[in-house]
Amino acid sequence: MSLSTLLLGRIKKCDRTPLPFVIFLLAAFLPLIPSRISAYELADYPPFSYDPNEPYGPPNWHKLSFSKEKASSYGPIWGKYLGWRHVDLKLSKNKCKSLRRPSPVNIIPNIKCGATHEILTKKIKEGDCGFSDLTFIPTPHGLIAQFPHRDDREGGGCKRPQIDVPDGWPNYWIMIFMEFHVRSEHLIDGRRYDGEIIMYHQGQFSQKREVTTVSVLLDASADEINPKFQAYLDAFTEVVERIQYNCDNGIENILPDKNWRTDMKHMSDQFLEEDDLIRKRRRALKENIAEDDEYEARYNSTAAQIRVNRYLEEQRRLSNSKVPRAIRAKSFPYDIWPTIYWYRYKGQLTVPPCTEMVLWHVLDTPLRISRYQFKTLARLIANYVDPKTCKKVEMTHKGENVRPLGKINYENQNVTHCTKRDYSNWLYKTAP
C-alpha cells in the first residue's frame, strides 16, 4: 500500500479528525509521496496503462469511454484523424473486448500469398519528407516519430511517404507516424522479438477511414550499432533531455504539433478540390466507354499483353542465375526495412479503442540492432516525464509497452505470408 493511500485511508476512517490536523498531516507527508502519476489523472492521453494491475490496465481497457462527438477522448495522437474530408478514421467507441479480429497475435499463416509484387515505395523527389521533418514525441505509452500533416513546403509541411499495397488495394497509403515498442507486440510462430516499429499509414479516397501498417521487428543481437536506427534514438534522446532541462530550470516546455488543426483543414480543403476533379474525370471516362462498343475487347487485349510483358520481364531478370541478386534499396523512411517479404492479416489497433480497421503487414525478417541500442530504447520508453507537470508517468509494465497477445480468429482473419517464391522477379542484379 502506498503512503498516499495509507494517509487518505486513515483520514477517511476518522470522521471526527479536526480539519487543522488533517491539513498538517497532508502538508507533512505529501512531499514524501513519490511523484508517480496514475493513468486516470492524465487529461491529454487516454488513461490506459500496460500494467495489468492498474485500474485501466489491459484487462479493463474495454471500460474506457470514447466518443466521436468528442475527438479529444481518443487523445492527441489518434484524435486528430477524425471528421475531415481527406481522412475520417472509423474509430469505434471501444472494441477492446472484441474477439472478432484481435491484435496483436501469434502469426501463423493459413492461406497462400496472393500478391504479385512487394509493397511499393516511391523514389525520393524534391519536396519529399526527410528525417529532419519528423517531430519526435515521447508519450506515456511509447515513442512517436510523426510526419507533418500537410504536403506543401510553403505551409511548413513536406510530401509525405507513400506505399502501394499489393493485391487489390487501389490507392496509395500515406505515412502518418511511426511508433516504437519494447518488446515486439507480434509473435512469429511463437517467437517474440526485442522490439517493434509500427509504421502507420492512412488511407485515401475509398480507404480514408482505414489504416495499414508495416511493422519492423527488432532483434537486439548485433555486435555493432545500427546507424539508421541510432538516428532515431539520438533524436528521441535529445527531446527527452530538453524536456528534463526545461523542467529543472523552470522553463515552460512547448508542446509539439500546435498547428495541427490548421494543417488538417488545409489538407481537407485541398482534398475536396482534388476529389471533385477526379469525379469529373471518371464521369467523362464512363461516358466515353459507354459510346465505344469495342472497349471491352480492346481492354481484354491490353490486359493480356500486360501479363505477357510481366512474364517476359521476369524471364529477363532471371536469365542469368549466376549473377547475384538482391532487394532494391528503399528510400527514407523505408530504408530501415530489412526485407520486402511480409505477413498480412486484418486486425485491430493495439491501443484503445482497439478499432478493427487495420490491415497489418509484419516484415518476416527483423532489423538487427545492438544490445546497447535496445537498452537505450527501453530506457526512453520506461522513463517518460510529462512536459506539463514535469513528473514521471508510469504506464508501461516493467518497462514494456505491449498489449497482451490475442488469439487469432481464423473465421474472420486470414494470415498470408509472401516470400521470395511469390515474387522473385522483384530481385535485382547486384553486378553488371
C-alpha positions in Angstrom: 0.0 0.0 0.0 1.4 3.4 -0.9 1.9 6.2 1.6 -0.7 8.4 0.0 -3.3 5.6 0.1 -2.5 4.9 3.8 -2.9 8.6 4.7 -6.1 9.1 2.9 -7.5 5.8 4.3 -6.6 6.9 7.9 -8.3 10.2 7.4 -11.4 8.7 5.9 -11.8 6.3 8.8 -11.5 9.2 11.4 -14.7 11.2 10.6 -14.1 13.4 13.6 -10.5 14.2 12.8 -10.0 18.0 13.3 -9.5 19.8 9.9 -6.3 21.6 11.0 -4.8 18.2 11.9 -5.7 16.8 8.5 -4.1 19.7 6.8 -1.0 19.2 9.0 -0.7 15.6 8.0 -1.1 16.3 4.3 1.5 19.1 4.4 3.9 17.0 6.3 3.7 13.8 4.3 2.7 14.7 0.7 6.3 15.8 -0.1 7.4 12.3 0.8 5.0 10.6 -1.6 6.7 9.6 -4.9 5.8 11.8 -7.9 4.1 8.9 -9.8 1.0 9.9 -11.7 -1.5 7.1 -12.1 -3.2 6.6 -15.5 -6.5 8.2 -14.7 -5.0 11.6 -13.7 -3.8 12.4 -17.2 -6.1 14.6 -19.3 -4.4 14.6 -22.7 -3.8 11.0 -23.4 -6.4 8.2 -23.0 -5.9 6.9 -19.4 -4.9 3.4 -20.2 -1.9 1.5 -18.8 0.0 -1.5 -20.0 0.3 -2.7 -16.3 -2.4 -5.3 -15.7 -2.6 -4.3 -12.0 -3.6 -0.7 -12.8 -7.3 0.4 -12.8 -7.1 0.9 -16.6 -4.7 -1.9 -17.4 -5.3 -4.3 -20.4 -8.0 -6.4 -18.6 -10.0 -3.2 -18.1 -9.3 -1.4 -21.4 -12.9 -2.1 -22.5 -14.2 0.1 -19.7 -12.6 3.2 -21.2 -15.1 5.7 -22.8 -14.6 7.0 -26.3 -17.0 9.2 -28.4 -16.8 10.5 -31.9 -18.6 13.6 -30.7 -15.6 14.3 -28.5 -12.5 13.7 -30.6 -10.2 14.6 -27.7 -11.3 11.4 -26.0 -9.1 9.5 -28.4 -6.1 11.6 -27.3 -3.6 13.8 -29.2 -2.3 11.0 -31.4 -5.5 9.4 -32.9 -8.0 12.1 -32.2 -6.5 14.3 -35.0 -7.7 11.9 -37.7 -11.5 12.2 -37.1 -14.1 14.2 -39.1 -12.1 15.6 -42.0 -12.8 15.3 -45.7 -9.5 13.7 -46.6 -9.3 11.4 -43.6 -12.0 10.2 -41.2 -10.9 7.1 -39.4 -13.7 4.8 -38.3 -12.6 4.9 -34.7 -15.1 3.0 -32.7 -16.4 3.6 -29.2 -14.5 0.7 -27.7 -13.7 -2.6 -29.3 -11.0 -3.8 -26.8 -13.2 -6.7 -25.6 -14.0 -7.9 -29.2 -12.6 -11.3 -30.3 -13.6 -10.9 -33.9 -10.3 -9.5 -35.3 -7.8 -9.3 -32.4 -4.3 -7.7 -32.5 -1.6 -8.4 -31.8 -1.4 -12.1 -32.5 1.0 -15.0 -32.9 1.4 -15.0 -36.6 0.9 -18.4 -38.3 -0.2 -18.3 -42.0 -3.3 -20.2 -43.1 -3.7 -19.1 -46.8 -1.3 -18.7 -49.7 0.0 -15.3 -50.8 -2.0 -13.6 -53.5 0.4 -10.7 -54.1 2.4 -10.4 -57.2 4.8 -7.7 -56.1 6.4 -6.2 -53.0 5.0 -3.2 -51.1 6.0 -0.4 -53.5 7.6 2.8 -52.3 8.3 5.9 -54.3 11.7 7.4 -55.3 12.8 10.5 -53.4 11.9 13.8 -55.1 12.4 17.4 -54.2 9.9 18.5 -51.5 9.6 15.0 -50.1 9.9 14.5 -46.3 13.3 13.7 -44.8 14.4 12.8 -41.4 14.7 16.4 -40.3 10.9 16.8 -41.0 9.9 14.4 -38.3 8.6 15.5 -34.9 9.8 13.3 -32.1 7.2 12.9 -29.4 7.7 10.9 -26.2 4.3 9.8 -24.8 3.2 7.9 -21.7 2.6 4.9 -23.9 5.7 4.9 -26.1 7.7 6.9 -28.6 6.1 8.6 -31.7 8.0 9.9 -34.7 5.4 12.0 -36.5 5.3 13.3 -40.0 3.8 16.7 -40.9 0.0 16.8 -41.5 0.3 18.7 -44.8 2.2 18.1 -48.0 3.4 21.5 -49.1 6.7 23.1 -48.1 5.1 26.6 -48.2 2.9 25.7 -45.3 5.6 24.1 -43.3 5.0 20.5 -44.5 6.5 18.1 -47.0 5.4 15.4 -49.3 4.8 12.5 -47.0 6.0 9.0 -47.8 3.5 6.7 -49.6 3.2 3.0 -50.2 1.4 0.9 -52.8 0.0 -2.2 -51.1 -0.4 -5.2 -53.4 -3.4 -7.4 -54.0 -6.5 -5.3 -54.6 -5.8 -2.0 -52.8 -6.2 0.7 -55.5 -4.9 3.9 -53.7 -1.6 4.9 -52.1 -1.4 4.9 -48.3 0.2 7.9 -46.6 2.6 7.5 -43.7 1.4 9.5 -40.7 3.7 8.3 -37.9 6.0 5.6 -36.5 5.5 4.0 -33.1 8.3 2.3 -31.1 7.6 -0.7 -28.8 9.6 -2.8 -26.3 9.2 -5.8 -26.8 7.5 -6.8 -30.1 3.7 -6.9 -30.0 3.5 -9.6 -32.6 5.0 -13.0 -32.4 6.1 -15.1 -35.4 5.4 -18.8 -35.0 5.8 -18.4 -31.2 8.8 -16.2 -31.1 8.7 -12.7 -29.6 11.3 -10.2 -30.7 13.0 -7.5 -28.7 11.0 -4.6 -30.2 8.7 -3.5 -32.9 8.5 -0.3 -35.0 5.0 0.2 -36.4 4.7 2.4 -39.4 1.1 3.7 -39.6 -0.4 4.8 -43.0 -3.7 6.5 -43.5 -5.9 5.5 -46.5 -7.1 7.8 -49.2 -10.4 8.2 -51.0 -12.3 4.9 -50.6 -9.9 3.8 -47.8 -9.9 7.1 -46.0 -11.4 5.5 -42.9 -8.8 2.8 -42.6 -5.2 2.3 -41.7 -2.5 0.0 -42.9 0.7 -0.7 -41.1 4.2 -2.1 -41.8 5.8 -3.5 -38.7 9.6 -3.9 -38.4 10.6 -6.3 -35.7 13.8 -5.6 -33.7 16.4 -8.2 -32.9 19.0 -6.9 -30.3 21.7 -9.4 -31.2 24.0 -7.3 -33.4 27.6 -6.7 -32.3 27.6 -3.2 -33.8 25.1 -0.4 -33.6 22.7 0.1 -36.5 23.4 3.6 -37.8 19.9 4.2 -39.2 18.2 3.1 -36.0 20.6 5.1 -33.9 19.5 8.3 -35.6 16.0 7.8 -34.2 17.4 7.1 -30.7 19.5 10.2 -30.8 16.6 12.3 -31.8 14.4 11.0 -29.0 17.2 11.3 -26.5 17.6 15.0 -27.5 13.9 15.7 -26.9 13.8 13.9 -23.6 16.9 15.7 -22.4 15.5 19.1 -23.5 12.3 18.4 -21.6 14.2 17.5 -18.4 16.5 20.6 -18.7 13.4 22.8 -19.0 11.8 21.2 -16.0 15.0 21.6 -13.9 15.3 25.2 -14.8 11.7 26.3 -14.6 11.3 26.8 -18.4 7.9 26.0 -20.0 8.0 23.1 -22.4 6.5 24.0 -25.7 4.1 21.2 -26.8 4.7 19.9 -30.3 2.2 20.0 -33.2 0.3 23.1 -32.1 -0.8 23.9 -35.7 -2.4 20.5 -36.5 -5.9 21.9 -36.9 -4.8 24.5 -39.4 -2.8 21.8 -41.3 -5.7 19.3 -41.3 -8.1 21.9 -42.6 -5.8 22.8 -45.4 -5.5 19.2 -46.5 -9.2 18.7 -46.1 -9.9 21.7 -48.4 -7.3 20.5 -50.9 -8.8 17.0 -50.9 -12.3 18.4 -51.7 -10.9 20.1 -54.8 -9.0 17.0 -56.0 -11.9 14.7 -55.3 -14.3 16.9 -57.4 -11.7 16.8 -60.3 -11.4 13.0 -60.1 -15.2 12.5 -60.1 -15.5 14.7 -63.2 -12.8 12.7 -65.0 -14.5 9.4 -64.0 -17.8 10.6 -65.4 -16.2 11.7 -68.6 -14.4 8.3 -68.9 -17.6 6.4 -68.2 -19.4 8.3 -70.9 -16.7 7.6 -73.4 -16.6 3.9 -72.6 -20.4 3.7 -73.0 -20.1 5.1 -76.5 -17.3 2.7 -77.5 -18.6 -0.8 -78.4 -15.1 -2.1 -78.9 -13.8 -1.0 -75.5 -14.2 -4.4 -73.7 -12.4 -6.3 -76.4 -9.6 -3.7 -76.5 -9.4 -3.8 -72.7 -9.1 -7.6 -72.6 -6.4 -7.5 -75.3 -4.4 -4.9 -73.4 -4.7 -6.8 -70.1 -3.4 -9.9 -71.8 -0.5 -8.0 -73.3 0.4 -6.7 -69.8 0.5 -10.2 -68.5 2.8 -11.3 -71.3 5.1 -8.3 -70.7 5.3 -9.1 -67.0 6.2 -12.7 -67.8 8.9 -11.6 -70.3 10.3 -9.1 -67.7 10.6 -11.9 -65.1 12.4 -14.2 -67.5 14.7 -11.4 -68.5 15.6 -10.7 -64.8 16.2 -14.4 -64.1 18.0 -15.1 -67.4 21.4 -15.3 -65.7 21.1 -17.2 -62.4 24.9 -16.8 -61.7 24.6 -13.0 -61.3 23.9 -12.2 -57.6 20.6 -10.6 -57.0 19.3 -8.6 -54.0 16.5 -6.4 -52.8 16.5 -2.9 -54.2 17.4 -0.3 -51.6 14.5 1.8 -50.3 14.4 5.5 -49.6 13.6 7.2 -46.3 11.8 6.2 -44.1 11.6 2.7 -45.6 15.4 2.4 -45.7 15.3 0.6 -42.4 13.3 -2.3 -43.9 15.5 -5.5 -43.7 13.3 -7.3 -46.3 10.5 -6.9 -48.8 8.7 -10.1 -47.6 5.9 -10.0 -45.1 2.9 -11.5 -43.3 -0.5 -9.9 -43.6 -3.8 -10.1 -41.7 -6.7 -7.8 -40.8 -6.9 -6.8 -37.2 -7.2 -4.0 -34.6 -5.3 -1.1 -33.2 -3.2 -2.4 -30.4 -4.2 0.6 -28.2 -7.7 1.7 -27.0 -10.2 1.9 -28.6 -8.9 -1.2 -30.4 -10.8 -0.4 -33.6 -10.9 -3.2 -36.2 -9.7 -1.1 -39.1 -6.1 -2.1 -39.6 -4.5 -4.0 -42.5 -1.4 -5.4 -40.8 1.9 -6.1 -42.6 4.7 -7.6 -40.4 8.0 -8.0 -42.2 9.3 -11.5 -41.8 12.9 -10.6 -41.1 13.9 -8.5 -38.1 16.1 -5.4 -38.1 19.2 -6.2 -36.1 20.3 -3.6 -33.5 22.8 -3.8 -30.7 22.1 -4.6 -27.1 23.1 -1.1 -26.2 20.5 0.3 -28.6 17.8 -1.9 -27.1 18.6 -0.7 -23.6 18.5 2.9 -24.7 15.1 2.4 -26.4 13.8 0.7 -23.3 15.0 3.4 -21.0 13.4 6.2 -23.2 10.1 4.4 -23.1 10.1 3.5 -19.4 11.1 6.9 -18.0 8.5 9.2 -19.5 8.2 12.7 -17.9 5.1 14.7 -18.5 6.3 18.0 -20.1 3.4 19.9 -18.4 3.8 18.7 -14.8 7.5 17.7 -15.0 6.5 14.5 -13.2 7.3 10.9 -14.1 4.4 9.0 -15.5 4.4 5.2 -15.4 2.1 3.5 -17.9 4.3 0.7 -19.1 4.5 -2.8 -17.5 8.1 -3.5 -16.3 9.2 -1.0 -18.9 7.3 -2.7 -21.8 4.5 -1.1 -23.9 3.0 -4.3 -25.3 -0.7 -5.2 -25.4 -1.3 -8.9 -24.3 -1.5 -11.3 -27.1 -4.9 -12.1 -28.7 -5.8 -15.5 -30.1 -6.2 -15.3 -33.9 -9.7 -15.9 -35.1 -9.4 -17.8 -38.4 -13.1 -17.5 -39.0 -12.6 -13.7 -39.5 -8.9 -13.4 -40.0 -6.8 -14.9 -42.8 -3.0 -14.8 -42.4 -0.8 -14.9 -45.5 3.0 -15.0 -45.9 4.5 -13.5 -49.1 8.1 -14.7 -49.7 10.7 -14.9 -52.5 8.7 -17.7 -54.1 5.8 -15.4 -54.7 7.5 -12.5 -56.4 11.2 -13.4 -57.0 11.1 -11.1 -60.1 11.5 -8.2 -57.7 15.1 -9.0 -57.0 17.7 -7.0 -59.0 21.1 -7.7 -60.3 23.9 -6.6 -58.0 26.6 -6.8 -60.7 26.6 -5.6 -64.3 
